[in-house]
Structures are given as C-alpha cells and as structure tokens.
Amino acid sequence: MKIEIISGLNRKAPAAILLSAEGLRILLDAGGELESDKALWQVPADIDAVLLSHDHTDHIAGLNRLPRDVPVYCSKVTAQALPVGHNVQCIDIRGRFRIGGITVTTGSCGHAYGGVWFHLDIAGGVFYSGDISMESALFHFDSPPPARIALVDASYGLYDIPQQQQLDRLRHYLLQPSLCPVPPSGRAVELALLRVRDNQANIAMDESCRTMMEQMSHQNDGSLQASVVAELQSLTQILPLFSTEAPLVLASDPDGMSGMAGILRERNDFHHRTLFTGHLNQYAHQQWLSGEVDFCRWNVHPTLSCLKKLVAMLSCQYFAPLFTPLNSPAQWQQELQCEIITHPTFEIELCQ
C-alpha cells in the first residue's frame, strides 16, 4: 500500500491524498487553494474513486479538475455543493460501503453538516479524518474503529486551549457590533446557537447561512447532536430577518473577501468590526497584524488534547499531522507516542 500526500502536509493547504492499494487508486478529498497565488496541486492519473469528507472549499473545490466519470463518494449535504455532472455516489454519515475489495466505514466528523471521516480496512486500518472536532455543541463526533495508520486534521498544531475558554474570549469581542465571515455548513449555525443560549438573539444571518440552518432543523442526517434539533427549529422562528443593523452579522464566505461578507465589507455605510474566527488567509492575516480586523479562534479543529484522545481510540502506530507546519516532529512524537509521518510518500506491506 502506498500513500501520497499530494497536498496538505507541513502547511495549511488544500486536502488531496492518494491511496494506492488492492489495485485501486483512491483520492481522499480534492481541495481548492486557500491562497490565490499558490500553485494548484498536481492531479494524479488513473483515479478509481474520490472520497470527499465535507463541503468546505479546501476539501472539494479541486474536484472540477478531475475527470467527471470518476465515482465520487460523499454525503448528500456535500453532494449538493458539488458542480453538476460528476458521478456522485451518496453515502451515509454513519455506515459502510465497498470500493473493490476495500470496505470503507464512515462516521460523523464533528466539524460540518454532512461531514464524515473515513476508515479503510487495509494495512491494519487507515483512518482519514478530513477536518474534525470533538468539542462542537452542534455537530456530533463518532468514535472511529482502531487503525494502524492515521491521516488526521491537525490544523492548530500543538495548540491546546479548550473551547469553553475560547467562548469566554469570543463574548468579549462581541460586545461591539461584529461581522463574522463564516462557512454556512460549519460554525455559522453553531455561533448563532450559542449566542441565543446567552440570551443574545439579535443576530443577522445571510441567506446562505439561514438556508443551511433551516435544512439542519428539518434534516438531521446523523452529523448533528440529537439534542440540538429542537433548538434549531426554534431558532428558525425567532431569529429576525437579515439586517445590517444587528449587533452580530454572520455571513458567508469565511475568507471575508467573497460572498455576503465580502459585499458588506465593501460598503461605506457598514461599520461593524470584522471578526475572524477561523483560518486567516495571507491578506486577512496582514489585516489582523495591522489592527484592521480582529481574530478569536473558534475551535473547529482538534486541540492537542483532542488529538491525544483520537490516538487512544485508534491505537495507531503511524500518524500524519495534516494541514499544519511540522516544525518539531520529535515533539509531535513525544506528545502522541506514535511514529510521525513527515514525508509525503509512505509505503507499507499489506501482509504486515
């Protein structure tokens, strides 16, 4: 078996990993670039299948560069975000399917509506997380089966501040009128949910975010916490119509440059402070350093404590920290107590 981390190792970058085994070549995610000036990853030849973890652009926006006849396995929610014409095979959030002789198990990733992780029953088990979170009040995380090899979202590196502490910081920023650029299927709805729990219901959600919230309130596909459905149904009724006068405006897209968030920031009559809670691209990072925008991380990726819990669940021997710089592999190995994959190509005998 051969694993090629085409994109996503040693930096925050789009997800694209090629797994070759049992005569098959399976691409794990097909992400689009987060920075406009970065070169696109090279599309491998002869792909037999694509597995998409969730609908965020750094995991799906490169799909349009692939042949349209290649089978694409993803959830129904992710499928609705894909360009038309692809050979989409919808899968359950929590289920199993086969690609040739390989059994693929899925579970909810805790990061996004319709988001899944994948477990492939080869080489003692290969686990691919896409993006994951174990701290979400909105999304459910399913414990995976053991896997010898783990390819895991480690976007925050060795950061280890828990969500509750970040929520306390976020409340401080939200004392002033704020615009939060957010992904509709991710933290948009969770931030609204938590503000309402704080009795702060004067929230504006743009059409993309509100439509996603309404879909969640009627269709728990298995990726949501069961206990929140009734709250979401109530939210759809009590939240006011979109207004730029609301003290908190949640608008797509997360880069803050496109979608409704980008439109509002260009308006001379809109004076809310822009508050980023997720990944900052190079331009947004420069704005933050110069004091033009604020940043308060909202944990939608795993902390170090969460990664340790995951390693214990998997009992993995090999671990690839994805979407983060690997400045100290020895420290990663000391923290996680397993061998750290630092090279983009990894091979292992299936008979082992």
C-alpha positions in Angstrom: 0.0 0.0 0.0 1.2 3.5 -0.9 0.0 6.8 0.5 1.0 10.0 -1.3 0.1 13.2 0.5 -0.1 15.4 -2.6 -1.3 18.4 -0.7 -1.8 19.1 3.0 1.5 18.0 4.6 3.6 20.5 6.5 1.4 23.5 5.9 -2.2 24.7 5.8 -3.1 23.7 2.3 -6.0 22.1 0.4 -6.6 18.4 1.1 -5.5 15.9 -1.5 -4.2 12.4 -0.6 -3.8 9.5 -2.9 -4.0 5.9 -1.5 -3.0 3.0 -3.8 -3.9 -0.5 -2.7 -5.6 -3.6 -3.9 -5.1 -2.4 -7.5 -7.1 0.8 -6.8 -6.1 4.4 -6.7 -8.4 6.4 -4.3 -8.2 10.1 -3.8 -9.0 11.4 -0.3 -10.5 14.9 -0.8 -9.9 17.2 -3.7 -9.4 20.7 -2.2 -9.2 24.1 -3.8 -6.4 26.6 -2.9 -6.8 28.9 0.1 -4.4 31.5 -1.4 -4.9 32.9 -4.9 -1.1 33.0 -5.6 -0.4 29.3 -4.7 0.2 26.7 -7.4 -2.5 24.1 -7.8 -1.7 20.5 -6.7 -1.0 18.1 -9.5 -3.9 15.8 -10.3 -2.8 12.1 -10.3 -3.6 9.9 -13.3 -5.9 6.9 -13.3 -8.0 7.7 -10.2 -10.6 5.0 -9.5 -12.6 6.8 -6.8 -12.7 10.0 -4.8 -13.8 10.2 -1.2 -15.0 13.7 0.0 -15.1 14.4 3.7 -17.2 17.6 3.7 -18.3 20.6 1.6 -15.7 23.2 2.5 -13.7 24.6 -0.4 -10.3 23.4 0.7 -11.7 19.8 0.5 -13.9 19.9 -2.6 -13.1 22.9 -4.9 -10.4 20.9 -6.8 -13.0 18.4 -8.0 -13.6 20.3 -11.2 -10.1 19.4 -12.3 -10.8 15.7 -12.2 -12.5 13.5 -14.9 -16.3 13.6 -14.4 -16.8 9.9 -14.8 -14.7 9.0 -11.7 -17.1 7.9 -8.8 -17.3 10.5 -6.1 -18.4 9.2 -2.6 -19.8 11.8 -0.3 -22.8 12.6 1.9 -26.0 14.1 0.5 -25.2 17.5 2.0 -21.7 17.6 0.5 -23.2 16.4 -2.9 -25.5 19.5 -3.0 -22.4 21.7 -3.0 -20.7 20.0 -6.0 -20.7 21.1 -9.6 -23.2 19.2 -11.7 -22.2 16.4 -14.0 -20.0 14.3 -11.6 -20.6 10.6 -10.9 -21.7 11.1 -7.3 -22.4 8.2 -5.1 -24.2 9.4 -1.9 -23.1 7.6 1.3 -24.5 7.5 4.9 -22.9 9.7 7.6 -22.6 6.6 9.7 -22.3 3.4 7.5 -20.2 1.2 5.3 -19.7 0.7 1.6 -17.2 -1.1 -0.6 -14.8 0.1 -3.3 -13.5 -3.1 -5.0 -12.2 -5.3 -2.2 -11.8 -2.4 0.3 -14.5 -1.8 3.0 -14.9 1.8 3.9 -16.5 2.8 7.2 -17.8 6.3 7.8 -18.7 8.4 10.9 -19.6 11.9 11.7 -16.6 14.2 11.9 -17.9 16.9 14.3 -16.8 19.7 12.0 -19.5 20.4 9.5 -23.0 19.5 8.4 -22.8 16.3 6.3 -19.1 15.9 7.3 -17.6 12.4 7.7 -14.3 10.7 8.4 -13.3 7.5 6.5 -11.8 4.2 7.8 -10.4 1.8 5.2 -9.9 -1.8 6.2 -6.4 -2.3 4.7 -2.9 -2.5 6.2 -4.4 -2.8 9.7 -6.7 0.1 9.1 -6.2 3.5 7.5 -8.1 6.4 9.1 -8.6 9.7 7.2 -10.2 12.5 9.2 -10.8 15.3 6.7 -11.4 18.1 9.3 -12.7 17.1 12.7 -13.7 18.5 16.1 -14.6 16.8 19.3 -15.8 20.0 21.1 -18.8 21.1 19.0 -22.1 21.9 20.6 -23.8 21.5 17.3 -22.0 18.6 15.5 -21.6 15.0 16.6 -18.3 13.2 16.6 -18.3 9.4 16.2 -15.5 7.4 17.7 -13.7 5.5 14.9 -12.5 1.9 14.9 -8.8 1.1 15.5 -6.5 1.9 12.7 -2.7 1.4 12.3 -2.3 4.5 10.1 -3.9 7.8 10.9 -4.1 10.8 8.5 -5.5 13.5 10.7 -6.5 17.1 10.7 -4.0 18.9 12.9 -4.7 22.4 11.7 -4.0 24.0 15.1 -0.7 22.3 15.6 0.1 21.8 19.3 -2.4 24.4 20.4 -4.4 23.2 23.4 -6.8 25.9 24.6 -10.3 24.3 25.2 -13.5 25.6 23.5 -15.1 26.9 26.7 -12.1 29.2 27.3 -12.4 30.4 23.7 -16.1 31.1 24.1 -15.3 33.4 27.0 -12.9 35.3 24.8 -15.4 35.5 22.0 -18.0 37.1 24.3 -15.6 39.9 24.9 -15.2 40.6 21.2 -18.9 40.5 20.6 -19.5 43.4 23.0 -19.1 45.6 19.9 -21.0 45.3 16.6 -19.3 42.5 14.7 -19.3 40.8 11.3 -18.2 37.2 11.4 -17.3 35.7 8.0 -18.3 32.0 8.3 -18.9 28.8 6.3 -22.7 28.2 6.2 -22.4 24.5 6.9 -19.9 25.0 9.7 -19.6 27.4 12.6 -22.3 29.8 11.3 -25.1 27.9 12.9 -23.1 27.0 16.0 -22.2 30.6 16.7 -25.9 31.6 16.4 -26.9 28.7 18.6 -24.5 29.6 21.4 -25.4 33.3 21.2 -29.1 32.5 21.7 -28.2 30.3 24.6 -26.6 33.5 26.0 -29.9 35.3 25.5 -28.4 37.3 22.6 -30.9 36.5 19.8 -30.5 39.8 17.8 -28.4 38.0 15.1 -28.4 38.6 11.4 -27.7 35.6 9.2 -27.3 36.0 5.4 -29.4 33.8 3.1 -26.7 31.1 2.7 -26.3 30.6 6.4 -30.0 30.8 7.2 -30.9 28.3 4.5 -28.4 25.9 5.9 -29.8 26.3 9.4 -33.3 25.6 8.2 -32.1 22.5 6.4 -30.4 21.3 9.6 -33.5 21.9 11.6 -35.5 19.6 9.4 -32.9 17.0 8.4 -30.5 15.6 10.9 -28.5 13.3 8.7 -26.5 12.0 11.6 -23.9 14.7 11.7 -25.8 16.8 14.3 -26.1 16.4 18.1 -29.5 14.9 18.5 -30.3 17.3 21.4 -30.0 20.5 19.3 -32.6 19.8 16.6 -35.5 21.3 18.7 -33.3 24.4 19.4 -32.6 24.8 15.7 -36.3 24.6 14.9 -36.9 27.3 17.4 -34.0 29.4 16.0 -35.6 29.5 12.6 -38.7 31.0 14.1 -37.2 33.6 16.4 -34.2 35.0 14.5 -35.1 38.3 12.8 -34.8 38.8 9.1 -31.4 39.8 7.7 -30.5 43.3 8.8 -27.1 45.0 8.8 -28.2 46.8 12.0 -28.0 43.6 14.1 -25.1 43.7 16.5 -23.8 40.3 15.2 -23.9 39.6 11.5 -23.0 36.0 10.3 -22.3 36.0 6.6 -20.5 33.8 4.1 -17.8 33.3 3.0 -15.1 32.5 5.6 -12.4 34.3 3.7 -14.2 37.6 4.3 -13.5 38.7 0.7 -16.3 36.9 -1.2 -20.0 36.2 -0.6 -22.1 38.5 1.5 -19.3 39.1 4.0 -17.2 40.5 1.2 -20.0 42.6 -0.1 -20.7 44.1 3.3 -17.1 44.9 3.9 -17.0 47.0 0.7 -20.0 49.1 1.8 -19.2 52.6 3.1 -22.3 52.6 5.3 -21.4 49.3 7.0 -19.3 49.9 10.1 -19.3 46.6 12.0 -15.8 45.4 13.1 -14.8 42.2 11.2 -14.1 39.3 13.5 -12.5 36.2 12.0 -12.9 33.0 14.0 -11.3 30.6 11.6 -8.4 30.3 9.2 -6.8 33.6 8.1 -5.5 33.7 4.5 -2.4 35.9 3.9 -4.4 39.0 3.2 -6.6 38.7 6.3 -3.5 37.8 8.4 -1.9 41.1 7.3 -5.1 43.0 8.2 -5.1 41.4 11.6 -1.4 42.3 12.2 -2.2 45.9 11.2 -5.2 46.1 13.5 -7.8 46.4 10.8 -9.7 43.2 11.9 -10.0 41.1 15.0 -9.3 37.4 15.4 -10.6 35.0 18.0 -10.2 31.3 17.3 -13.3 29.2 17.5 -12.2 25.5 17.9 -13.5 23.8 14.8 -10.3 21.7 14.5 -8.8 19.4 17.2 -6.7 20.7 20.1 -3.7 18.7 21.2 -5.8 17.1 24.0 -8.4 16.0 21.3 -5.6 14.5 19.1 -4.4 12.5 22.1 -7.9 11.2 22.7 -8.1 10.2 19.0 -4.8 8.4 19.0 -6.0 6.4 22.0 -9.2 5.5 20.2 -7.3 4.4 17.1 -4.3 2.8 18.8 -2.4 3.9 15.7 1.2 3.2 15.0 1.7 5.9 12.4 0.3 9.4 12.5 0.4 12.1 9.8 -0.5 15.6 11.2 -2.2 17.3 8.3 -2.7 21.0 7.4 -0.1 22.3 9.8 3.6 23.1 9.8 5.8 20.3 11.2 8.5 22.3 12.8 9.2 19.8 15.5 8.4 16.1 14.6 10.2 15.0 17.8 7.8 17.0 19.9 4.8 15.6 18.0 6.1 12.1 18.6 6.7 12.8 22.3 3.1 14.2 22.7 1.3 11.5 20.7 3.5 8.5 21.4 3.4 7.2 17.8 5.6 7.4 14.7 5.1 10.7 12.9 4.8 10.7 9.1 6.8 13.6 7.8 7.4 12.5 4.2 4.7 13.0 1.6 5.1 9.4 0.4 4.5 6.5 2.8 4.6 2.8 1.9 3.8 -0.3 3.9 3.5 -4.0 3.1 -0.1 -5.2 3.2 1.0 -8.6 4.7 2.4 -6.9 7.8 
